[in-house]
Amino acid sequence: MDPRLLKKPKLEEPSDVNGGESGRGRGDGGVGGGGDNEPDALQEQEEALVALIEHRSKEYEHLKQKVAYFKSQLYEAEKKLNDSKAKLARLRARAPSRTAASDEARPVRTESRSSSPGNINGSRPQLLIPSASTRVPSQAANNAKSKVLHGTSSRGASSPAQSSIVDKSSSRIVSEKSPVREKRAKRKIAQKKHQDLIPVVRTYSLPNQIRFQPGTVISSQHKRKLRSLEVCPVNDQLFVTSALDGVVNLWQVQAKGPSALLLSATDCVSPKQRRWPEDIAWHPDGDSLFAAYSADGGDSQISVLNLNVSQKKVTFLEAKPHTKGIINSIFFMPWADLYFVTGGSDHAVILWHENDDSWKPKTIHGNLHSSAVMGVAGLQHKKIILSTGADRRIIAYDVLAGRSEFKNQIESKCMSILPNPADFNLYMVQTGAPGKQLRLFDVRLRQTEVHVFGWKQESSESQSALINQAWSPDGLFLSSGSADPMIHIFDIRYDGRTPSQSVRAHQKRVFKAVWHQSLPLLTSISSDLNIGLHKIA
């Protein structure tokens, strides 16, 4: 930037048109017969004001250039900082055996989970999946099985602490360090470090652009429309999809392409009504999947799919706390004790707690919502359950106090809620208002909206509850499906409401696009029955 731009010219402001010396001159002229000089005085004042306007216009442009310059400098500085953090993360990924002392010597914000007490190098043992489904070609299945059983991935061989043994009698993968039950008894969740993102919301006049390589599209292997997509919280090379055919498919990301290999396909329909999973969630240990169904007809409401056996085993919980209708949402709480929450069409929010290898439900509230509960979530730093409903209400319930912390009523129905992974006070609510589909809130401000995003749908004015959002690991970007074949991406730092960019991904509507924690990858599902893999350049 030219240093001369930082210097501001000075110009004296002329006296007021209706006052000052010139005004008094006109009065004297009128009394003493000097009225002939009045046109000259007016012309002088006009010229002075024209000069002043010209000067202030230059001053305005000068300050505008300074603001643009410093905004660009701030953007470049932030970009360099993020690049340095990414390089450090990649360097640490190559050297997982680094001691804790070296971590403390470099106080850089990380998002890693803590390990179990028996883990030597401080990383959680990788989820080990045995043989693939019979629908996978035999050679590919054997390669996948070999990689998984030996704890290898595209990033290299696993450490000794991640090795495993196969129990031949049961074909079950068991950790060498401790049995599964002992591991869960000692389970500890690393409290992620809070990052205050609220000050950067709406600070950019221009959006950031993420560079994507041309996407890869593969068949989902489902026979009916897809319903859910979730990435494993322990090993984000693994993800699952579910569909209206009742099948849950387990996939492993392949570095080449990128592509994905189908490891298994499990029939998870409910025993009585033969219903498909309405929503699914990974167990925080990454070794099982929980699915929610319906409360109608006395059917089972929650299933557990054990991924640590060769023949994937589905069991159904005996408890049936929901009284009617679909169970729309299931979410594991980010707390030290193991809980998950469900929300249903019976207006109820149910909290489930693990107790001696069984799950005990407790009704948190059943009358605070006047319509179906569409989304549930939990805060990281407080024992607070967030819920949203078709009644347009957002409710924060304090579990320890046994009462609602606050209630927020907005003008359109709410269909999901999702806490920010970096800033524990920030959360997103999906609504049915076109052009205002995504609302950001701060729990400390309660009813105050921090920002709003949206898009204009070309194919339909209605917002489907099956279209969901996902946060990027750094909490700065949101990805959303749409009724059009697009993935919309939003930057919370952008002052505008429109997407920072839109990626054409499928032939039909996109239901969801999720970010992987360590892989530069965005994975999407669509009603065209395909899975899209979009590598970030």
C-alpha positions as CSV (number, residue, x, y, z in Angstrom):
1,M,0.0,0.0,0.0
2,D,1.3,3.5,-0.9
3,P,2.4,5.2,2.4
4,R,1.0,8.5,1.0
5,L,-2.5,7.0,1.4
6,L,-2.0,7.1,5.2
7,K,-1.5,10.9,5.1
8,K,-4.8,12.9,5.3
9,P,-5.0,16.4,3.6
10,K,-6.3,19.2,5.7
11,L,-8.8,21.8,4.6
12,E,-10.6,24.5,6.7
13,E,-14.4,24.3,6.7
14,P,-16.1,27.6,5.5
15,S,-18.5,29.5,7.7
16,D,-22.1,28.5,7.6
17,V,-24.3,29.7,4.8
18,N,-26.8,31.4,7.2
19,G,-24.3,32.7,9.7
20,G,-20.7,33.9,10.2
21,E,-19.1,36.9,8.6
22,S,-20.7,36.5,5.2
23,G,-24.2,36.4,6.8
24,R,-23.5,39.5,8.8
25,G,-22.1,41.2,5.6
26,R,-25.4,40.6,3.8
27,G,-27.3,42.2,6.7
28,D,-25.0,45.2,6.7
29,G,-25.3,45.5,3.0
30,G,-29.0,45.5,3.2
31,V,-29.1,48.4,5.7
32,G,-26.2,50.4,4.3
33,G,-27.1,50.0,0.6
34,G,-24.5,47.3,-0.1
35,G,-27.0,44.8,-1.5
36,D,-25.2,44.6,-4.8
37,N,-22.4,42.5,-3.2
38,E,-24.8,39.7,-2.1
39,P,-24.5,37.5,-5.3
40,D,-20.7,37.6,-4.9
41,A,-21.0,36.4,-1.3
42,L,-23.3,33.6,-2.2
43,Q,-21.0,32.5,-5.0
44,E,-18.0,32.5,-2.6
45,Q,-19.9,30.3,-0.2
46,E,-21.0,27.9,-2.9
47,E,-17.4,27.6,-4.1
48,A,-16.2,27.0,-0.5
49,L,-18.8,24.2,0.0
50,V,-18.0,22.6,-3.3
51,A,-14.3,22.5,-2.2
52,L,-15.3,21.1,1.2
53,I,-17.4,18.3,-0.4
54,E,-14.5,17.5,-2.8
55,H,-12.2,17.3,0.2
56,R,-14.4,15.1,2.3
57,S,-15.1,12.8,-0.7
58,K,-11.3,12.3,-1.0
59,E,-11.1,11.7,2.8
60,Y,-13.9,9.1,2.6
61,E,-12.2,7.3,-0.3
62,H,-8.9,7.5,1.6
63,L,-10.3,5.9,4.7
64,K,-12.2,3.3,2.6
65,Q,-8.9,2.2,1.0
66,K,-7.3,1.9,4.4
67,V,-10.1,-0.3,5.6
68,A,-9.9,-2.5,2.5
69,Y,-6.1,-2.7,2.9
70,F,-6.2,-3.8,6.6
71,K,-9.0,-6.3,5.9
72,S,-6.8,-7.9,3.2
73,Q,-3.9,-7.9,5.6
74,L,-6.0,-9.5,8.3
75,Y,-7.3,-12.2,5.9
76,E,-3.7,-13.0,4.7
77,A,-2.5,-13.2,8.3
78,E,-5.3,-15.5,9.3
79,K,-4.7,-17.7,6.2
80,K,-1.0,-18.0,7.1
81,L,-1.9,-18.9,10.7
82,N,-4.2,-21.6,9.6
83,D,-1.7,-23.0,7.1
84,S,0.9,-23.2,9.9
85,K,-1.5,-25.0,12.2
86,A,-2.4,-27.5,9.4
87,K,1.3,-28.2,8.7
88,L,1.9,-28.8,12.5
89,A,-1.1,-31.1,12.6
90,R,0.3,-33.1,9.6
91,L,3.7,-33.2,11.2
92,R,2.3,-34.5,14.5
93,A,0.3,-37.1,12.5
94,R,3.5,-38.5,11.1
95,A,5.0,-38.8,14.6
96,P,2.3,-40.2,16.9
97,S,4.8,-41.4,19.5
98,R,5.8,-37.9,20.5
99,T,5.9,-37.5,24.3
100,A,3.4,-35.5,26.3
101,A,6.2,-33.2,27.4
102,S,6.8,-32.0,23.9
103,D,3.1,-31.3,23.5
104,E,3.2,-29.1,26.6
105,A,6.2,-27.2,25.2
106,R,4.2,-26.2,22.2
107,P,0.8,-24.8,23.3
108,V,-1.1,-25.2,20.1
109,R,-4.8,-25.8,20.1
110,T,-5.7,-29.4,19.3
111,E,-9.0,-31.4,19.0
112,S,-7.8,-34.9,19.8
113,R,-9.6,-37.2,22.1
114,S,-7.8,-38.6,25.2
115,S,-6.8,-42.2,25.2
116,S,-7.8,-45.0,27.5
117,P,-5.4,-45.6,30.5
118,G,-3.9,-48.7,28.9
119,N,-2.8,-46.8,25.7
120,I,0.9,-46.1,25.7
121,N,1.4,-43.5,23.0
122,G,-1.6,-41.3,23.9
123,S,-3.8,-42.2,20.8
124,R,-7.0,-44.2,20.9
125,P,-6.7,-47.7,19.4
126,Q,-8.0,-47.8,15.8
127,L,-11.3,-49.4,15.2
128,L,-10.7,-52.8,13.7
129,I,-13.2,-54.2,11.3
130,P,-13.0,-57.8,10.0
131,S,-14.1,-59.2,6.7
132,A,-16.1,-57.2,4.2
133,S,-19.6,-57.9,2.9
134,T,-20.1,-60.6,0.3
135,R,-21.3,-57.9,-2.1
136,V,-17.7,-56.5,-2.3
137,P,-15.5,-58.1,-4.9
138,S,-13.3,-60.8,-3.3
139,Q,-9.9,-59.3,-4.2
140,A,-10.9,-55.9,-2.8
141,A,-12.5,-57.5,0.2
142,N,-9.3,-59.5,1.0
143,N,-7.2,-56.3,0.6
144,A,-9.4,-54.4,2.9
145,K,-9.5,-57.2,5.5
146,S,-5.7,-57.5,5.4
147,K,-5.3,-53.7,6.0
148,V,-7.9,-53.6,8.8
149,L,-6.6,-56.7,10.6
150,H,-3.1,-55.4,10.6
151,G,-4.1,-51.9,11.6
152,T,-2.8,-50.2,8.5
153,S,-4.2,-47.3,6.6
154,S,-3.3,-45.0,3.7
155,R,-1.3,-43.0,6.2
156,G,1.0,-45.8,7.2
157,A,1.3,-48.7,9.6
158,S,-0.1,-48.6,13.0
159,S,1.9,-48.4,16.2
160,P,2.4,-51.4,18.5
161,A,-0.2,-49.9,20.9
162,Q,-2.8,-50.2,18.1
163,S,-2.2,-53.9,17.3
164,S,-4.9,-56.5,17.8
165,I,-5.5,-60.2,18.1
166,V,-8.3,-62.3,16.6
167,D,-10.2,-64.7,18.9
168,K,-10.7,-67.6,16.5
169,S,-13.6,-69.1,18.5
170,S,-15.7,-66.0,18.0
171,S,-13.9,-64.2,15.2
172,R,-14.1,-61.1,17.4
173,I,-11.5,-58.3,17.3
174,V,-10.3,-57.7,20.9
175,S,-7.8,-55.1,22.1
176,E,-4.6,-56.5,23.6
177,K,-4.7,-53.9,26.3
178,S,-8.0,-54.5,27.9
179,P,-11.4,-56.2,27.3
180,V,-14.2,-54.0,25.8
181,R,-16.1,-53.9,29.1
182,E,-13.0,-52.8,31.1
183,K,-12.2,-50.2,28.5
184,R,-15.7,-48.7,28.8
185,A,-15.5,-48.7,32.6
186,K,-12.3,-46.6,32.4
187,R,-13.6,-44.5,29.5
188,K,-12.6,-40.8,29.6
189,I,-13.5,-38.2,27.2
190,A,-11.0,-35.5,26.5
191,Q,-12.6,-32.1,27.0
192,K,-11.9,-30.2,23.8
193,K,-10.4,-26.8,24.2
194,H,-12.9,-24.0,23.8
195,Q,-12.2,-21.5,21.1
196,D,-14.1,-18.2,21.1
197,L,-15.4,-17.8,17.5
198,I,-18.2,-15.3,18.3
199,P,-15.9,-12.2,17.8
200,V,-15.1,-13.3,14.2
201,V,-18.7,-13.9,13.1
202,R,-19.7,-11.4,10.3
203,T,-16.3,-9.8,10.2
204,Y,-15.5,-10.5,6.5
205,S,-17.0,-8.5,3.6
206,L,-15.9,-11.2,1.2
207,P,-16.4,-15.0,1.7
208,N,-13.5,-17.5,1.8
209,Q,-13.4,-20.0,-1.0
210,I,-12.4,-23.7,-0.4
211,R,-10.8,-25.3,-3.4
212,F,-12.2,-28.7,-4.3
213,Q,-10.9,-31.2,-6.7
214,P,-13.4,-32.8,-9.2
215,G,-15.6,-35.0,-7.1
216,T,-15.9,-38.8,-7.3
217,V,-19.3,-40.4,-7.3
218,I,-19.9,-44.1,-6.3
219,S,-23.0,-46.2,-5.9
220,S,-24.3,-46.4,-2.3
221,Q,-25.3,-50.0,-2.8
222,H,-28.7,-49.1,-1.3
223,K,-32.0,-50.1,-3.1
224,R,-34.0,-47.2,-1.7
225,K,-33.4,-43.5,-0.8
226,L,-30.6,-42.8,1.6
227,R,-31.5,-41.4,5.0
228,S,-28.3,-40.9,7.2
229,L,-24.6,-40.4,6.8
230,E,-22.2,-40.4,9.8
231,V,-18.4,-40.4,10.1
232,C,-16.7,-42.5,12.8
233,P,-15.6,-40.3,15.7
234,V,-12.4,-42.4,16.3
235,N,-11.3,-43.3,12.8
236,D,-12.6,-40.9,10.1
237,Q,-11.6,-43.3,7.4
238,L,-14.8,-45.1,8.3
239,F,-18.3,-43.9,7.7
240,V,-21.8,-45.4,7.6
241,T,-24.9,-44.8,5.4
242,S,-28.4,-45.9,6.1
243,A,-31.5,-45.9,3.8
244,L,-35.2,-46.7,3.5
245,D,-34.3,-50.3,2.7
246,G,-33.3,-50.8,6.4
247,V,-29.7,-51.6,5.5
248,V,-26.7,-49.9,7.2
249,N,-23.5,-49.9,5.1
250,L,-20.0,-49.5,6.6
251,W,-17.5,-47.9,4.3
252,Q,-13.7,-47.3,4.4
253,V,-12.2,-44.3,2.5
254,Q,-9.6,-45.1,-0.1
255,A,-6.9,-42.6,-0.7
256,K,-6.9,-43.1,-4.5
257,G,-9.6,-41.3,-6.3
258,P,-10.7,-40.6,-3.6
259,S,-13.1,-43.6,-3.3
260,A,-14.7,-45.8,-0.7
261,L,-14.7,-49.5,-0.2
262,L,-17.9,-51.2,1.2
263,L,-16.8,-53.3,4.2
264,S,-20.2,-54.6,5.3
265,A,-23.9,-54.3,4.8
266,T,-26.3,-55.2,7.7
267,D,-30.0,-55.5,7.7
268,C,-31.2,-53.3,10.6
269,V,-35.0,-53.2,10.2
270,S,-37.1,-53.3,13.4
271,P,-38.5,-56.7,14.4
272,K,-42.2,-55.9,14.4
273,Q,-43.0,-53.1,12.0
274,R,-40.0,-53.8,9.8
275,R,-39.1,-50.1,9.8
276,W,-35.8,-48.6,8.8
277,P,-33.6,-46.5,11.1
278,E,-34.8,-42.9,11.2
279,D,-31.5,-41.6,12.6
280,I,-28.2,-43.1,13.6
281,A,-25.3,-42.1,15.8
282,W,-21.9,-43.6,16.5
283,H,-21.0,-44.7,20.0
284,P,-18.1,-42.4,21.1
285,D,-15.8,-45.4,21.3
286,G,-16.4,-46.0,17.6
287,D,-17.2,-49.7,18.0
288,S,-21.0,-49.7,17.6
289,L,-23.8,-47.8,16.0
290,F,-27.1,-46.8,17.7
291,A,-30.2,-46.3,15.6
292,A,-33.7,-44.8,16.4
293,Y,-37.0,-46.1,15.0
294,S,-40.6,-45.5,15.9
295,A,-42.8,-45.9,18.9
296,D,-45.9,-47.1,17.0
297,G,-47.2,-50.6,17.3
298,G,-45.1,-51.5,20.3
299,D,-42.0,-51.9,18.1
300,S,-38.5,-51.7,19.4
301,Q,-37.3,-48.1,19.6
302,I,-33.4,-48.3,19.7
303,S,-31.0,-50.8,18.1
304,V,-27.3,-51.4,18.7
305,L,-25.1,-52.7,15.8
306,N,-21.9,-54.2,17.2
307,L,-19.1,-53.7,14.6
308,N,-16.5,-55.8,16.5
309,V,-17.8,-59.1,15.3
310,S,-17.4,-60.8,11.9
311,Q,-21.1,-61.2,11.5
312,K,-22.4,-57.8,12.4
313,K,-24.9,-58.3,15.3
314,V,-27.9,-56.1,15.8
315,T,-29.6,-56.1,19.2
316,F,-32.7,-54.1,20.3
317,L,-33.0,-52.3,23.7
318,E,-35.9,-53.5,25.8
319,A,-36.9,-50.1,27.1
320,K,-39.6,-48.2,25.1
321,P,-40.0,-44.8,26.7
322,H,-41.5,-43.0,23.7
323,T,-45.2,-43.3,23.5
324,K,-46.0,-42.7,19.8
325,G,-44.8,-41.6,16.5
326,I,-41.3,-41.4,14.9
327,I,-38.2,-40.9,16.9
328,N,-36.6,-38.2,14.9
329,S,-33.2,-37.7,16.4
330,I,-30.5,-39.5,18.4
331,F,-27.4,-37.8,19.8
332,F,-24.6,-38.9,22.1
333,M,-23.8,-36.3,24.8
334,P,-20.2,-34.9,24.9
335,W,-19.9,-35.5,28.6
336,A,-17.6,-37.7,30.7
337,D,-20.4,-40.0,31.7
338,L,-22.0,-42.0,28.8
339,Y,-25.4,-40.7,27.8
340,F,-27.4,-40.3,24.6
341,V,-30.6,-38.4,24.0
342,T,-33.6,-39.0,21.7
343,G,-36.4,-36.7,20.6
344,G,-39.7,-37.9,19.1
345,S,-43.0,-37.0,17.7
346,D,-44.6,-37.6,21.1
347,H,-43.1,-34.2,22.1
348,A,-40.7,-36.0,24.5
349,V,-36.9,-35.7,25.1
350,I,-35.5,-38.9,26.6
351,L,-32.1,-39.2,28.3
352,W,-30.5,-42.7,28.2
353,H,-27.7,-43.7,30.6
354,E,-25.5,-46.8,30.4
355,N,-25.7,-48.9,33.5
356,D,-24.1,-52.4,33.8
357,D,-24.2,-53.1,30.1
358,S,-27.8,-51.9,29.8
359,W,-29.4,-48.6,29.0
360,K,-31.8,-46.9,31.3
361,P,-34.1,-44.2,29.9
362,K,-35.3,-41.1,31.8
363,T,-37.9,-38.6,30.5
364,I,-36.3,-35.2,30.7
365,H,-39.4,-33.4,29.5
366,G,-42.6,-34.3,27.7
367,N,-44.6,-31.1,27.6
368,L,-42.2,-28.2,27.0
369,H,-42.7,-28.8,23.2
370,S,-46.2,-28.6,21.8
371,S,-45.3,-30.5,18.7
372,A,-42.8,-33.1,17.4
373,V,-39.2,-32.8,18.7
374,M,-37.1,-32.7,15.5
375,G,-33.6,-32.3,16.9
376,V,-31.6,-32.8,20.1
377,A,-28.0,-32.1,21.1
378,G,-25.9,-31.5,24.2
379,L,-23.5,-28.7,25.2
380,Q,-19.8,-29.6,25.9
381,H,-19.2,-27.4,28.9
382,K,-22.6,-27.7,30.6
383,K,-25.1,-30.4,31.4
384,I,-27.6,-28.8,29.2
385,I,-29.7,-30.5,26.5
386,L,-30.8,-28.5,23.5
387,S,-34.0,-29.4,21.6
388,T,-35.9,-28.0,18.7
389,G,-39.3,-28.7,17.4
390,A,-41.9,-28.2,14.7
391,D,-43.6,-25.9,17.2
392,R,-40.8,-23.3,16.4
393,R,-39.4,-23.6,19.9
394,I,-35.7,-23.9,20.9
395,I,-35.4,-25.2,24.5
396,A,-32.3,-25.5,26.7
397,Y,-32.9,-27.8,29.6
398,D,-30.5,-27.9,32.6
399,V,-30.2,-31.6,33.6
400,L,-28.6,-30.8,37.0
401,A,-31.2,-28.2,38.0
402,G,-34.1,-30.1,36.5
403,R,-35.6,-27.2,34.7
404,S,-35.5,-25.3,31.5
405,E,-32.6,-22.8,31.2
406,F,-34.3,-20.8,28.5
407,K,-36.9,-21.0,25.8
408,N,-36.7,-19.3,22.4
409,Q,-39.7,-18.9,20.0
410,I,-38.9,-18.1,16.4
411,E,-41.1,-17.5,13.4
412,S,-40.6,-20.8,11.5
413,K,-40.5,-24.5,12.4
414,C,-37.1,-25.9,13.5
415,M,-35.9,-29.2,12.1
416,S,-32.4,-29.8,13.6
417,I,-29.9,-28.4,16.0
418,L,-26.1,-28.7,16.0
419,P,-23.5,-27.4,18.4
420,N,-20.3,-25.8,17.1
421,P,-17.3,-28.2,17.6
422,A,-14.9,-25.4,18.5
423,D,-17.0,-22.7,20.3
424,F,-19.1,-24.4,23.0
425,N,-21.4,-21.4,23.2
426,L,-22.3,-21.3,19.5
427,Y,-25.0,-23.6,17.9
428,M,-26.9,-23.8,14.7
429,V,-30.6,-24.3,14.2
430,Q,-32.1,-25.4,10.9
431,T,-35.4,-23.8,10.0
432,G,-38.0,-24.1,7.3
433,A,-37.8,-20.5,6.1
434,P,-36.5,-20.1,2.6
435,G,-33.5,-17.8,2.5
436,K,-33.1,-18.2,6.3
437,Q,-32.6,-21.9,6.6
438,L,-29.6,-21.7,9.1
439,R,-29.6,-19.6,12.3
440,L,-26.7,-19.1,14.6
441,F,-27.2,-18.5,18.3
442,D,-25.0,-17.9,21.4
443,V,-26.4,-19.8,24.5
444,R,-25.3,-16.8,26.6
445,L,-27.5,-14.4,24.6
446,R,-30.4,-16.8,24.7
447,Q,-33.0,-15.4,22.3
448,T,-30.6,-13.2,20.3
449,E,-29.7,-14.4,16.8
450,V,-26.0,-14.0,16.0
451,H,-26.2,-14.6,12.3
452,V,-28.5,-16.1,9.6
453,F,-27.7,-18.0,6.4
454,G,-29.9,-19.3,3.6
455,W,-30.3,-19.9,-0.1
456,K,-33.0,-19.7,-2.7
457,Q,-34.2,-23.1,-3.8
458,E,-34.8,-23.6,-7.5
459,S,-36.8,-26.8,-7.3
460,S,-39.0,-26.3,-4.3
461,E,-40.0,-23.7,-1.8
462,S,-40.3,-26.2,1.0
463,Q,-37.4,-27.2,3.2
464,S,-37.1,-31.0,3.8
465,A,-36.3,-32.2,7.3
466,L,-34.1,-34.8,5.6
467,I,-31.7,-32.2,4.5
468,N,-29.1,-31.7,7.2
469,Q,-26.0,-29.6,8.0
470,A,-22.6,-30.4,9.3
471,W,-19.8,-28.3,10.9
472,S,-16.2,-28.3,9.6
473,P,-13.7,-29.4,12.3
474,D,-12.5,-25.8,13.0
475,G,-16.1,-24.6,13.4
476,L,-15.8,-21.9,10.8
477,F,-17.7,-23.5,7.9
478,L,-21.1,-25.1,7.6
479,S,-22.1,-27.5,4.8
480,S,-25.7,-28.1,3.9
481,G,-27.5,-30.3,1.4
482,S,-30.4,-28.7,-0.6
483,A,-33.4,-29.6,-2.6
484,D,-31.3,-28.8,-5.6
485,P,-28.3,-31.0,-6.5
486,M,-25.9,-28.7,-4.7
487,I,-23.8,-28.6,-1.5
488,H,-24.0,-25.1,0.0
489,I,-21.1,-24.0,2.1
490,F,-21.3,-21.1,4.5
491,D,-18.4,-19.2,6.2
492,I,-19.6,-17.8,9.6
493,R,-17.1,-14.9,9.2
494,Y,-18.8,-13.7,6.0
495,D,-21.2,-10.8,6.6
496,G,-23.6,-11.9,3.9
497,R,-26.4,-14.4,4.1
498,T,-25.8,-16.3,0.9
499,P,-23.5,-19.3,0.6
500,S,-19.8,-18.6,0.3
501,Q,-19.8,-21.2,-2.4
502,S,-22.0,-23.9,-3.9
503,V,-20.6,-27.2,-5.2
504,R,-22.6,-29.2,-7.7
505,A,-22.3,-32.8,-6.4
506,H,-25.2,-35.0,-7.6
507,Q,-28.0,-35.4,-10.1
508,K,-30.8,-35.0,-7.5
509,R,-31.3,-33.4,-4.1
510,V,-28.4,-33.6,-1.6
511,F,-29.4,-34.8,1.8
512,K,-26.1,-34.2,3.7
513,A,-22.4,-33.5,3.3
514,V,-20.1,-34.2,6.2
515,W,-16.5,-33.1,6.9
516,H,-13.9,-35.7,8.0
517,Q,-11.8,-34.7,11.0
518,S,-8.3,-35.4,9.7
519,L,-8.9,-36.2,6.0
520,P,-9.2,-33.2,3.6
521,L,-12.5,-34.6,2.4
522,L,-16.2,-33.8,2.2
523,T,-18.6,-36.8,1.8
524,S,-22.2,-36.4,0.6
525,I,-25.3,-38.5,0.0
526,S,-28.2,-37.9,-2.4
527,S,-31.5,-39.1,-3.5
528,D,-29.8,-40.3,-6.7
529,L,-28.6,-43.3,-4.5
530,N,-25.0,-42.2,-4.9
531,I,-22.2,-41.2,-2.5
532,G,-20.0,-38.2,-3.4
533,L,-16.4,-37.8,-2.3
534,H,-15.0,-34.3,-2.7
535,K,-11.3,-33.9,-1.9
536,I,-10.2,-30.5,-0.6
537,A,-7.2,-29.3,-2.6
